[in-house]
């Protein structure tokens, strides 16, 4: 039998080639994985038309994955630069790339991206609607939006952010709340504007079954967007955010009933002490669906350093159940990121994801840390460089101020604790003043 989606195959006990790939990467049994996919607790975004994909699993018992956002904007139309970002992201180990292009005819770049990338590809069709349809927002009909979803699905996109939870009930909660920063989701704000101008229900909510039929046809995972995510720590865990989350819980079950895999997107900005509770709340309300978070960013006063504020929140989120981290770069809130920003964002997100994996006990997660610690004990610099998340930077820093003795660094010199202890344990005498 030919199965339409990974979830349908799993429900029927069939192990796909993508499941075999994920089981091998995650070092778990295929039988364990198939149960997790069938229940929706693990998603394997894998469009049938994405031929270059190396499948990844997102969810329970999986390592925490990271996503890189990039794409063309009206103020920076440089397709070659965006492809350079793609190549660097894949070389640095990003698991997913979201093409957030919102200017002109974006399908040429997107098709090149899908042809090239072994990483999962995501999009937000709402961003592309105006350019694709060549209509202003008020002129777009409900069914027009679905045309964009179908176009992205046919091209081979593995997961799509669909803001289906911002229905009229959620909007009323948002309006009553009188937030400090209102709606900060780009797609969410466009849908809110369309709903308010037309007086109609959110088309992705009203025609949700039609959306699911499109996604099922190409095995596209729906990433249920958090249109009312908090854009400041003042707005976190408010009525608007929670009302939308309740809607997403219902939409999750409806997608699973159609054999469509689900990711649920989560907060934005959030004080550190609220993150763990939010992870628990999401998993409860959304039936343990994989959770995809942007940050969370834990303070609002660090423009230029939001890869750090995000990594702090992301580590806490991952440790408490988040499955998928969207990177944040130093350029967040300021401009389109350049190559250096993208690298900084990826490394920060990888640190957060790895720290979360250690904390939640992913098997073998700390093995590489133990290898690094052993290399440090032996003062084996080449091995340390090879194990580092950013080998080039580690080596460049070490060599920028070379020590007089290779088995030390310029921080401690011959007073290196490792060197001193090793010499004593080897029965040697430690001298400083008389050494030449």
Long-range contacts (C-beta under 8 A, 24 or more apart in sequence): 4-216, 4-217, 4-219, 4-259, 5-216, 5-219, 5-259, 5-260, 5-261, 6-37, 6-43, 6-44, 6-46, 6-219, 6-261, 7-37, 7-38, 7-40, 7-256, 7-259, 7-260, 7-261, 8-259, 9-37, 10-34, 10-35, 10-37, 10-38, 11-38, 11-259, 16-44, 17-55, 18-44, 18-46, 18-53, 18-55, 19-44, 19-55, 21-54, 21-55, 22-55, 22-56, 22-57, 22-62, 25-56, 25-57, 26-57, 26-61, 26-62, 26-63, 27-363, 27-364, 28-61, 32-61, 33-57, 36-60, 36-61, 37-261, 39-288, 40-252, 40-256, 40-261, 40-262, 40-287, 40-288, 40-289, 41-288, 41-289, 41-290, 42-290, 43-159, 43-221, 43-261, 43-262, 43-263, 43-289, 43-290, 44-221, 44-261, 45-96, 45-120, 45-122, 45-158, 45-159, 45-220, 45-221, 45-261, 45-263, 46-120, 46-158, 46-219, 47-121, 47-153, 47-156, 47-157, 47-158, 47-218, 47-219, 47-220, 48-218, 48-219, 49-114, 49-154, 49-155, 49-156, 49-218, 50-114, 50-120, 50-121, 50-156, 50-157, 50-158, 51-115, 51-156, 52-114, 52-115, 52-116, 52-117, 52-118, 53-117, 53-118, 53-119, 53-120, 53-158, 54-118, 54-119, 56-95, 56-96, 56-119, 56-120, 58-263, 58-290, 58-292, 58-323, 58-324, 59-289, 59-290, 59-323, 60-288, 60-290, 60-323, 61-362, 62-323, 62-362, 63-353, 63-357, 63-362, 63-365, 64-318, 64-322, 64-323, 64-324, 64-325, 64-352, 64-353, 64-354, 64-356, 64-357, 64-362, 65-95, 65-96, 65-323, 65-324, 65-325, 65-353, 66-93, 66-94, 66-95, 66-96, 66-324, 66-325, 66-326, 66-327, 66-346, 66-349, 66-350, 66-353, 67-94, 67-95, 67-96, 67-97, 67-98, 67-122, 67-292, 67-324, 67-325, 67-326, 67-327, 68-94, 68-96, 68-97, 68-98, 68-327, 68-342, 68-345, 68-346, 69-97, 69-98, 69-100, 69-326, 69-327, 70-97, 70-98, 70-99, 70-100, 70-337, 70-342, 71-98, 71-99, 71-100, 71-101, 71-102, 71-106, 71-109, 72-101, 72-102, 72-103, 72-104, 72-106, 72-109, 73-101, 73-102, 73-103, 73-336, 74-102, 74-103, 75-336, 76-336, 77-103, 77-104, 79-108, 79-109, 81-338, 81-339, 82-109, 83-109, 83-112, 83-113, 83-116, 84-339, 85-337, 85-339, 85-342, 86-113, 86-116, 86-117, 88-339, 88-342, 88-343, 89-119, 89-342, 89-346, 90-117, 90-118, 90-119, 92-343, 92-346, 92-347, 92-350, 93-346, 93-350, 94-119, 94-327, 94-346, 95-119, 95-120, 96-120, 96-121, 96-122, 96-158, 96-159, 96-324, 97-121, 97-122, 98-122, 98-123, 98-124, 98-161, 98-326, 99-123, 100-124, 100-127, 101-127, 101-128, 102-127, 102-128, 102-131, 102-186, 103-131, 104-131, 105-131, 105-132, 106-131, 106-132, 107-132, 107-151, 107-155, 110-152, 110-155, 110-157, 111-155, 111-156, 114-155, 114-156, 114-157, 120-158, 120-159, 121-156, 121-157, 121-158, 121-159, 122-157, 122-158, 122-159, 122-160, 122-161, 122-223, 123-152, 123-157, 123-160, 123-161, 124-160, 124-161, 124-186, 124-187, 124-225, 125-149, 125-151, 125-152, 125-160, 125-162, 126-161, 126-163, 126-186, 126-187, 126-190, 126-191, 127-186, 127-187, 128-152, 129-190, 137-190, 137-193, 137-194, 137-197, 138-194, 138-197, 138-198, 140-194, 142-200, 142-203, 142-206, 142-207, 143-203, 143-207, 145-203, 145-204, 146-203, 146-207, 146-210, 146-211, 146-214, 149-211, 149-214, 149-215, 150-214, 152-220, 153-214, 153-215, 153-217, 153-218, 153-220, 154-218, 156-218, 157-220, 158-220, 158-221, 159-220, 159-221, 159-222, 159-223, 159-263, 160-215, 160-220, 160-221, 160-222, 160-223, 161-187, 161-223, 161-224, 161-225, 161-265, 162-204, 162-211, 162-222, 162-223, 162-224, 162-225, 163-187, 163-188, 163-191, 163-202, 163-204, 163-225, 163-226, 163-227, 164-202, 164-204, 164-205, 164-208, 164-211, 164-222, 164-224, 164-225, 164-247, 164-248, 164-251, 165-205, 165-224, 165-225, 165-226, 165-227, 165-228, 165-244, 165-245, 165-247, 165-248, 165-251, 166-191, 166-192, 166-195, 166-202, 166-205, 166-227, 166-228, 166-244, 167-201, 167-202, 167-205, 167-247, 168-195, 168-201, 168-202, 169-243, 169-247, 170-227, 170-228, 170-240, 170-243, 170-244, 170-247, 171-195, 173-239, 173-240, 173-243, 173-244, 174-228, 174-239, 174-240, 174-243, 176-239, 177-235, 177-238, 177-239, 177-240, 179-230, 179-232, 179-234, 179-235, 179-238, 179-240, 180-232, 180-234, 180-235, 181-230, 181-231, 181-232, 181-234, 181-235, 182-231, 183-227, 183-228, 183-231, 184-229, 184-230, 184-231, 184-268, 185-225, 185-226, 185-227, 185-228, 185-229, 187-225, 187-227, 188-225, 188-226, 188-227, 188-228, 188-229, 189-227, 191-227, 192-227, 205-247, 205-251, 208-251, 208-254, 209-254, 209-258, 212-254, 212-255, 212-258, 212-260, 213-258, 215-255, 215-260, 216-258, 216-259, 216-260, 219-261, 220-260, 221-260, 221-261, 221-262, 221-263, 222-255, 222-260, 222-261, 222-262, 222-263, 223-262, 223-263, 223-264, 223-265, 223-292, 224-248, 224-251, 224-252, 224-262, 224-263, 224-264, 224-265, 225-265, 226-264, 226-265, 226-266, 226-267, 226-268, 229-265, 229-266, 229-267, 229-268, 229-294, 230-267, 230-268, 230-269, 230-270, 231-268, 231-269, 232-269, 232-300, 233-269, 233-270, 233-271, 233-298, 233-299, 233-300, 235-269, 236-267, 236-268, 236-269, 236-270, 236-271, 236-274, 236-278, 236-296, 237-270, 237-274, 237-277, 237-278, 241-267, 242-281, 245-281, 245-282, 245-285, 245-286, 246-285, 248-285, 248-286, 249-285, 249-286, 249-287, 252-286, 252-287, 252-289, 253-287, 262-286, 262-289, 262-290, 263-289, 263-290, 263-291, 263-292, 263-324, 264-289, 264-290, 264-291, 264-292, 265-292, 265-293, 265-294, 266-291, 266-292, 266-293, 266-294, 266-296, 266-317, 266-322, 267-293, 267-294, 267-295, 267-296, 268-294, 268-295, 268-296, 268-297, 269-295, 269-296, 269-297, 269-298, 269-300, 270-295, 270-296, 270-297, 270-298, 270-313, 271-298, 272-298, 272-312, 272-313, 272-316, 275-313, 275-316, 275-317, 275-320, 276-316, 276-319, 276-320, 278-317, 279-317, 279-320, 279-321, 279-322, 280-320, 280-321, 282-321, 283-321, 290-323, 290-324, 291-317, 291-321, 291-322, 291-323, 291-324, 292-322, 292-323, 292-324, 292-325, 292-326, 293-317, 293-322, 293-324, 293-325, 293-326, 294-326, 294-328, 295-326, 295-328, 297-328, 297-332, 303-332, 303-333, 303-334, 304-330, 304-334, 305-330, 306-330, 306-332, 306-333, 307-332, 307-341, 307-344, 307-345, 307-348, 307-349, 308-348, 310-345, 310-348, 310-349, 310-352, 311-348, 311-349, 311-351, 311-352, 312-352, 313-352, 314-349, 314-352, 314-353, 314-356, 315-351, 315-352, 315-355, 315-356, 315-359, 316-356, 317-352, 317-356, 318-352, 318-353, 318-355, 318-356, 318-357, 318-359, 318-360, 319-355, 319-356, 319-359, 319-360, 320-360, 321-360, 322-356, 325-349, 325-352, 325-353, 325-356, 343-390, 347-389, 347-390, 350-389, 351-389, 354-389, 376-418, 377-418, 377-422, 378-418, 378-422, 379-407, 379-408, 379-416, 379-418, 379-419, 379-422, 381-406
